[in-house]
Amino acid sequence: MNNMNIRSLGLGIMSLVLLPGISVPAAATETKLKVLVIGGQNNHDWAKSTPYMEKLLNRSDRFQATVNNTPEPNAPPAAWDAWQPKFRDYGCIVLDYNGQAWPDRVQKDFVDYVRGGGGVVVIHAANNAFTGWKEFEQMVGLLWRGREYGSSLYLDDDGKLVRELPGQGRGMGHGGQYDWVMTVRDTGHPITQGMPVKWLHKKDELYHGQRGPVENVHILLTAYSDPAPGRGGTGKNEPIVWWVPFGEGKVVTNLMGHVGELGCLECVGFQVLLYRSCEWAATGKCATSLPNDFPTADATSLVP
Ligand code: ZN
C-alpha cells in the first residue's frame, strides 16, 4: 500500500484559478460553449437523464447543448455506420452512455478529439463502459472494474491518498442510496472554487472501490462511504469527482447521478459541478458563479 499526499500528485493549474465571487456575464463572452450529450444505451434510465442534462445545460446562458444518442442495442450495422458524431464541433462531450462498444472509427475520432484538447465529462455509469478500450480507461483513470483489473484510490481519515494495488483491498461496488456529504479535497480548483468544504448531496448511489490504470488522477471531491447497516459502504472516503489529463485534453469524471428518481440531478451541487466541469474541461476556466442556494453541510438544495 502506497501512501501519498494528494498534493504530491501535482496540481499545476493554479494560475487559472478565478478570484472568488467573480463571474463573467454572458454578454461579455464571445459565444456559448457547445456541449454534446451522448446517451442511447445505459443500465440506467438514460431516456430521462440525457435530455435532463441537456435541459440543465441550456438553462444556463453559458451553454448550447445538443444530444446525439447512439443507435439502440442490437441496432443493425447500418445504424452504426450512420452514427458519426462530430466531436470537434464541441468544446465538451458529456457521456451518459454505458452500452455496446463504439465502432473503431468513432473510437479513433473520440481519442483524437481528446488528445487534441477536447473536453469530456463522464457521468455515473459511463465509467462502467468500454471494458478493454485502453485509451478510454486511461483518460477516466478509475472505472467500474473488478479488483484484479487495476489499482484503486481512497483518502484516509487524515486526507492522505491511499493507493491499493490490483488484487489488494476493497472491490468495486456500491451500497444503498442515501443523502451523502461531499467533501472538497482541492479547494483551489476552478471547479470547486468557493464551495463549502462539506455539502450534502441528495439521495444517490455511492460507488466505491473503482479500479483502473490510475495515472495522473487529480481528486477534487470525495464522499464518506457509510458502512452502517442498510448503507453497506466501505468506511472510506471514496473519490467522487476527479480529472485526468489526456494529451492536450481534460477528462472530468463525476460518479454522482444514479437516475431512478431525478433527485440526484436536481441537486444544485450536481448542477454546478456539471456546468463548471464542462467549462473547465473545454477552456481551463469556470465562469459559473456559486448560487446562493448551494447546499450546505446539513441541508440539500434542489432545483427541478
Ligand atoms: Zn447507478
Boltz pocket constraint, residues with backbone or C-beta under 6 A from the ligand:
constraints:
  - pocket:
      binder: B
      contacts: [[A, 44], [A, 124], [A, 125], [A, 205], [A, 257], [A, 258], [A, 259]]
      max_distance: 6.0
